[in-house]
């Protein structure tokens, strides 16, 4: 699992190891969604998360989290 946070005004998204504390401005993601995060065009993804081999066998082709909307 990973924690996603962002600075909207700066166009930066951070993906980090799961945070030990809950906060209303961060979002916890499962391993599958953390490994498939996409950010809007022009935004920067600062990926500091280290994925562990998924045990479910589900690959990125099965799910994707798009922060850019449909």
C-alpha positions as CSV (number, residue, x, y, z in Angstrom):
1,X,0.0,0.0,0.0
2,X,1.1,3.6,-0.6
3,X,0.0,7.1,0.4
4,X,-0.8,9.7,-2.3
5,X,-0.6,13.4,-1.5
6,X,-0.5,16.5,-3.8
7,X,0.1,20.2,-4.0
8,X,-2.6,21.4,-6.4
9,X,-1.1,24.9,-6.9
10,X,2.3,23.5,-7.8
11,X,1.0,20.6,-9.9
12,X,3.0,18.0,-7.9
13,X,1.8,14.5,-6.7
14,X,3.8,12.5,-4.2
15,X,3.5,8.7,-4.0
16,X,5.2,7.5,-0.8
17,X,5.3,4.5,1.6
18,X,2.0,4.1,3.5
19,X,1.7,6.8,6.1
20,X,1.3,5.7,9.7
21,X,-1.1,8.5,10.5
22,X,-4.4,9.4,8.8
23,X,-4.8,12.9,7.4
24,X,-7.7,14.4,5.4
25,X,-5.4,15.7,2.7
26,X,-3.7,12.4,1.8
27,X,-5.1,9.2,0.2
28,X,-4.1,5.6,0.9
29,X,-4.0,3.4,-2.2
30,X,-3.8,-0.4,-2.5
31,X,-0.7,-1.9,-4.2
32,X,-2.5,-2.2,-7.6
33,X,-3.7,1.3,-7.8
34,X,-0.4,2.8,-6.4
35,X,1.4,1.0,-9.2
36,X,-0.8,2.5,-11.9
37,X,-1.2,6.2,-10.9
38,X,-1.3,8.7,-13.7
39,X,-1.2,12.4,-13.2
40,X,-2.6,15.3,-15.4
41,X,-0.6,16.5,-18.3
42,X,1.9,19.1,-17.0
43,X,1.9,17.7,-13.5
44,X,4.9,16.1,-11.9
45,X,4.8,12.7,-10.2
46,X,7.4,12.2,-7.4
47,X,7.3,8.5,-6.9
48,X,9.0,7.6,-3.7
49,X,7.1,4.3,-3.2
50,X,8.7,0.9,-3.5
51,X,6.2,-1.6,-4.7
52,X,6.4,-5.2,-3.3
53,X,5.6,-8.0,-5.7
54,X,1.8,-8.3,-5.9
55,X,0.5,-11.5,-4.5
56,X,-2.9,-11.2,-6.3
57,X,-1.5,-11.7,-9.8
58,X,-3.4,-8.7,-11.0
59,X,-1.4,-6.5,-13.4
60,X,-1.6,-2.9,-14.5
61,X,-3.7,-3.9,-17.5
62,X,-6.6,-4.9,-15.2
63,X,-7.0,-1.6,-13.4
64,X,-5.8,2.0,-13.6
65,X,-6.2,5.0,-11.4
66,X,-6.4,8.1,-13.6
67,X,-6.3,11.5,-11.8
68,X,-7.0,13.3,-15.0
69,X,-10.7,12.2,-15.3
70,X,-12.5,10.6,-18.2
